[in-house]
Amino acid sequence: PGAPAQLIVNDRNEAILDFLLLSKDAKFMEFNLFKYAKANDGNAVVSFQFAYRFAPSSMTPPEFAKARNAWINLAASYDMNQVQAKFGQKNE
């Protein structure tokens, strides 16, 4: 609750949600990014997550902003067909 969040939706039925959390004791922060896509069968959603936990003193706000933008751009360019293919495999 109260975490700053951003939602980005593209024209391929994909969405990226990112948010930043601060621990209760303020000893660490955690950036989370989820990319969602509609499953190829149309009956489900697949996703991947990127998380980065760090001490607030280890990164300045401008450094974090630069890293955040880079992570979002990498996620946006990631081919969700790789995730789709993994879910199509049978577990053995």
N, C-alpha and C positions, 0 to 999 in steps of 0.2 A: 504493500500500500504506500502510495506517495512517491514511488520511484519514478524518476523522469523516464519517459518512454517515447519511442518514435515508431510509427508504422509506415512502411513503404509498400505500395502495391504496384505491380507492373502489368503489362497487357498480355502476359502469358499465364495468367491465373496463379501467380506466385506472390508471396508476401514476405517481407522481412520485418520482424519485430525486434527492436533492441531496447535495452534498459540498463540502468546502472544502479547497483545496490551498495549501501554503506552498512557495514556490520554495526551491531548495537554498541559495541565498545569502540567503534571508529578506528580499529586497528587495520582493517582492510576494506577495499572496495572490490566489487565484482561486476564486470561488464558481461552481459549476456546478449547473444544474438541468435535468433531462430529464423530459419528460412523454411517456409511452408510452400507446398505445391499440391495441387489436386492429383490424386493417384491416377494412373493411366486407365484404370477400370472405371473411374468416375465415382466410386463408392467410398472413397477414403481420402485421407490427407497424409502425405509423407513430409518429413522434416529433417533438418539437421540443426545441431546447436554448436555454437562456438562460445566458450566462456574464458575469461581472463581475470584472474584474481591478483590484486596487487596492493601494496601498502600505499596509502595516499601520498606519503612523502617521496615515493619513488618516481613520480611522474608529475610534471607541471600540468596545469589545465591546457595550455596550448599543445603540449606533447600528447596528452590524452586525446584531444580533439583531432589531431593529425592521425593518430593510430586508429581511432574510431572510424574516421572517414575511410581509411585504407581497408579496414576489416569489412565495412559495409560494401565497399566497391568489390572486394574479393568475393563476398557472399553473393552479390548481385550477378557477378559473372559466372558463378559456379553452375555447372550443368546439372540440373536436378534429375536428369535421366540416369545419372550414376546412382543416385539414391533409389530411383524407381527400379533399376535393374537389380539392386541388392535385395529389395523386398520381393522380387519375382523369383528368387532362388529358393529351392527347397532346403530346409535345414536337415543335415544328416548327422 
